[in-house]
Amino acid sequence: MNNSLYKYYPEDFGELTVDVLHMDMVFDVYDDRTNVKSVLRVITWDEHIENWN
């Protein structure tokens, strides 16, 4: 069993190859859950990133 406080940590990811332009987040908070919708706009430095949709 993992006793970490968080599921992911910064060292779990490599160096970013993008600059973040803008992030929109909408939170719907309920007594038993929280739903989050987010849109992240980035620009790549010089390499192609596949569309994840």
Residue frames as a rotation matrix with the C-alpha (Angstrom) as fourth column:
MET 1
0.578 0.816 0.000 0.00
0.816 -0.578 0.000 0.00
0.000 0.000 -1.000 0.00
ASN 2
-0.336 -0.677 0.655 1.26
0.662 -0.664 -0.348 3.45
0.670 0.317 0.671 -0.89
ASN 3
0.154 0.359 -0.921 1.25
0.950 -0.309 0.038 5.96
-0.271 -0.881 -0.388 2.00
SER 4
-0.826 -0.467 0.315 1.83
0.549 -0.791 0.268 9.03
0.124 0.395 0.910 -0.18
LEU 5
-0.463 0.646 -0.607 -0.35
0.156 -0.615 -0.773 12.06
-0.872 -0.453 0.184 0.39
TYR 6
0.169 0.464 -0.869 -0.82
-0.773 -0.484 -0.409 12.62
-0.611 0.741 0.277 -3.35
LYS 7
0.798 0.183 0.575 -1.20
0.166 0.849 -0.501 10.28
-0.580 0.495 0.647 -6.31
TYR 8
0.540 -0.614 0.576 1.33
0.734 0.009 -0.679 12.16
0.412 0.790 0.455 -8.46
TYR 9
0.491 -0.502 -0.712 4.36
0.373 -0.618 0.693 14.32
-0.787 -0.606 -0.117 -7.68
PRO 10
0.701 -0.206 -0.682 6.35
-0.588 -0.708 -0.391 16.71
-0.403 0.675 -0.618 -9.94
GLU 11
-0.355 -0.934 0.030 9.19
-0.768 0.310 0.561 14.20
-0.533 0.176 -0.827 -10.28
ASP 12
-0.059 0.427 0.902 6.73
0.257 0.880 -0.400 11.74
-0.965 0.209 -0.161 -11.87
PHE 13
0.879 0.409 0.243 6.75
0.362 -0.243 -0.900 13.92
-0.309 0.879 -0.362 -15.00
GLY 14
-0.074 -0.920 0.384 9.52
0.994 -0.037 0.101 14.98
-0.079 0.389 0.918 -17.35
GLU 15
-0.706 -0.251 -0.663 10.42
0.234 -0.965 0.116 18.53
-0.669 -0.073 0.740 -18.28
LEU 16
0.400 0.917 0.009 7.57
0.398 -0.165 -0.902 20.37
-0.826 0.364 -0.431 -19.95
THR 17
-0.679 -0.578 0.453 8.01
0.648 -0.180 0.740 21.27
-0.346 0.796 0.497 -23.61
VAL 18
0.011 0.757 0.653 5.18
0.774 -0.420 0.474 23.82
0.633 0.500 -0.591 -23.60
ASP 19
-0.995 -0.088 0.054 4.30
0.037 -0.794 -0.607 27.22
0.097 -0.601 0.793 -22.19
VAL 20
-0.303 0.936 -0.178 0.87
0.927 0.246 -0.284 27.50
-0.222 -0.251 -0.942 -20.57
LEU 21
-0.764 0.113 0.636 -1.17
0.256 -0.851 0.459 30.30
0.593 0.513 0.621 -22.15
HIS 22
-0.417 0.710 0.567 -4.40
-0.853 -0.522 0.027 30.02
0.315 -0.472 0.823 -20.18
MET 23
-0.889 0.235 -0.392 -6.42
0.312 0.939 -0.144 27.62
0.334 -0.251 -0.909 -18.03
ASP 24
-0.269 0.887 0.376 -10.20
-0.800 -0.423 0.425 27.73
0.536 -0.186 0.823 -17.54
MET 25
-0.893 0.040 -0.447 -11.63
0.244 0.880 -0.407 25.66
0.377 -0.473 -0.796 -14.70
VAL 26
-0.123 0.917 0.379 -15.25
-0.719 -0.345 0.603 25.24
0.684 -0.199 0.702 -13.61
PHE 27
-0.968 -0.220 -0.117 -15.96
-0.060 0.662 -0.747 23.60
0.242 -0.717 -0.654 -10.24
ASP 28
0.143 0.989 0.036 -19.29
-0.514 0.043 0.857 22.03
0.846 -0.141 0.514 -9.27
VAL 29
-0.855 -0.507 0.110 -19.04
-0.309 0.328 -0.893 21.30
0.416 -0.797 -0.437 -5.56
TYR 30
0.286 0.931 -0.226 -21.52
-0.363 0.323 0.874 18.94
0.887 -0.168 0.430 -3.89
ASP 31
0.565 -0.012 0.825 -21.70
-0.822 0.081 0.564 17.36
-0.073 -0.997 0.036 -0.45
ASP 32
0.681 -0.205 0.703 -20.39
-0.055 0.943 0.328 14.02
-0.730 -0.263 0.630 -1.67
ARG 33
0.160 -0.643 0.749 -18.24
0.921 0.370 0.120 14.94
-0.354 0.671 0.652 -4.69
THR 34
0.202 -0.141 -0.969 -16.67
-0.236 -0.967 0.092 17.72
-0.950 0.211 -0.229 -6.74
ASN 35
0.505 -0.010 0.863 -16.80
0.793 0.399 -0.460 17.81
-0.340 0.917 0.209 -10.54
VAL 36
0.065 -0.569 -0.820 -14.19
-0.115 -0.821 0.560 19.83
-0.991 0.058 -0.119 -12.41
LYS 37
0.739 0.057 0.671 -14.12
0.655 0.170 -0.736 20.78
-0.156 0.984 0.088 -16.08
SER 38
0.241 -0.725 -0.645 -10.92
0.010 -0.662 0.749 22.29
-0.970 -0.187 -0.153 -17.39
VAL 39
0.894 -0.130 0.428 -9.53
0.432 0.000 -0.902 23.64
0.117 0.992 0.056 -20.64
LEU 40
0.330 -0.879 -0.344 -5.78
0.240 -0.275 0.931 24.14
-0.913 -0.390 0.120 -20.88
ARG 41
0.987 -0.073 0.146 -4.31
0.120 -0.289 -0.950 26.21
0.111 0.955 -0.277 -23.72
VAL 42
0.374 -0.926 -0.041 -0.59
0.171 0.026 0.985 25.77
-0.911 -0.375 0.168 -24.37
ILE 43
0.828 -0.275 -0.489 1.96
-0.552 -0.246 -0.797 26.53
0.099 0.930 -0.355 -27.04
THR 44
0.816 -0.564 0.122 4.71
0.528 0.815 0.239 24.04
-0.234 -0.131 0.963 -27.86
TRP 45
0.286 -0.814 -0.506 8.33
-0.154 -0.561 0.814 25.10
-0.946 -0.154 -0.286 -27.96
ASP 46
-0.179 -0.381 -0.907 9.32
-0.938 -0.212 0.274 23.33
-0.297 0.900 -0.319 -31.17
GLU 47
-0.987 -0.139 -0.075 7.91
-0.156 0.931 0.330 19.82
0.024 0.337 -0.941 -31.35
HIS 48
-0.313 0.923 -0.225 4.51
-0.563 0.011 0.827 18.39
0.765 0.385 0.516 -32.30
ILE 49
-0.857 0.204 0.473 2.21
-0.329 0.490 -0.807 17.02
-0.396 -0.848 -0.353 -29.60
GLU 50
-0.797 0.601 -0.058 -0.58
0.364 0.555 0.748 14.64
0.482 0.576 -0.661 -30.59
ASN 51
-0.360 0.795 0.488 -4.17
-0.758 -0.554 0.344 15.74
0.544 -0.245 0.802 -29.99
TRP 52
-0.995 -0.097 0.026 -5.47
-0.090 0.748 -0.657 13.78
0.044 -0.656 -0.753 -26.99
ASN 53
-0.310 0.950 0.045 -9.18
-0.884 -0.270 -0.382 14.25
-0.350 -0.158 0.923 -27.73
